[in-house]
Amino acid sequence: MITGIDHIVLTVRDLERAVAFYTRVLDMQAVSFAGGRRALLAGGQKINLQTIGQETRNHACIGSGDVCLLTSLPPDQVVARVTEQGVAILEGPVRKAGARGAITSVYFNDPDGNLVEVSSHADDAT
């Protein structure tokens, strides 16, 4: 029945601060939609951003997100990019099990405490 993931949602304190972080640190493209909502493009998917109370159908709380993003960069380049942007690495590079096999991951937090994992497939992580 399910064929993939279209988008996920992260809850943040300040939409523009979150957009600035993801565009600066991870070179993601920010977009606006539906009357000023904000999102970040991630390949063929997107990460929608919301503030507390913006969506009343869920039980959102700031900093509870945990997202794994795929990259074609080797882990050492991910570490270099993230640390040069002043972001502390929490863990990694470390081998993990991804949806399609082994991945090598680097973990850090966004400004709201959401856990961000940037991973490359083991075959690409050379």
SVG drawing of the C-alpha trace seen along z (x, -y; Angstrom):
<svg xmlns="http://www.w3.org/2000/svg" viewBox="-6 -34 43 38">
<polyline fill="none" stroke="black" stroke-width="0.4" points="0.0,0.0 2.7,-2.5 5.2,-3.4 7.4,-6.0 7.5,-9.1 6.4,-12.5 7.4,-14.7 8.0,-14.8 7.4,-17.7 9.8,-19.2 8.6,-21.5 10.8,-24.5 10.7,-27.7 11.5,-30.0 10.9,-29.1 13.4,-31.4 16.1,-30.4 15.5,-26.8 15.5,-27.6 18.8,-29.5 20.4,-26.6 19.5,-23.9 20.3,-26.0 23.7,-27.2 24.8,-23.9 23.4,-21.3 22.9,-23.4 19.2,-22.5 16.9,-24.5 14.1,-26.4 10.7,-26.8 7.4,-28.5 4.0,-26.9 0.3,-27.1 0.2,-30.7 3.6,-31.2 4.4,-27.8 8.1,-26.9 9.9,-23.7 13.2,-22.3 13.8,-20.1 15.6,-16.8 15.9,-15.1 12.4,-14.1 11.0,-14.7 10.6,-17.6 10.8,-18.6 7.9,-20.9 8.6,-23.2 6.0,-24.2 5.8,-26.0 3.9,-24.9 0.1,-25.2 0.4,-25.7 -1.0,-22.2 -3.6,-21.1 -4.0,-17.5 -0.7,-16.3 1.0,-16.3 4.1,-18.3 6.8,-19.4 9.9,-21.3 13.1,-19.3 11.5,-15.8 12.3,-15.2 14.8,-12.7 15.6,-12.6 18.1,-10.7 19.1,-12.5 21.1,-10.9 24.2,-12.4 26.6,-11.4 29.5,-13.0 31.8,-10.7 31.5,-11.0 34.7,-12.9 33.4,-15.6 30.1,-15.7 32.0,-16.1 34.2,-18.9 31.2,-20.8 29.1,-20.6 32.0,-21.5 33.2,-24.4 29.6,-25.8 30.1,-25.7 27.9,-22.7 29.1,-20.1 29.1,-16.4 27.3,-14.2 28.4,-10.9 30.1,-9.5 31.0,-8.6 29.5,-5.3 28.1,-2.3 24.3,-1.8 21.6,0.2 19.6,-1.9 16.4,-1.2 18.3,0.1 21.4,1.6 24.4,0.4 25.0,-3.3 27.7,-5.4 26.2,-8.2 27.1,-11.5 24.8,-12.9 24.2,-16.4 21.4,-18.6 19.7,-21.5 19.1,-24.7 15.9,-23.4 17.4,-20.1 16.0,-17.9 18.4,-15.1 19.9,-15.2 21.6,-12.1 23.4,-12.6 24.2,-9.3 25.9,-7.8 25.4,-4.3 28.3,-2.0 29.3,-1.6 29.4,-5.4 31.2,-6.1 34.8,-5.7"/>
</svg>
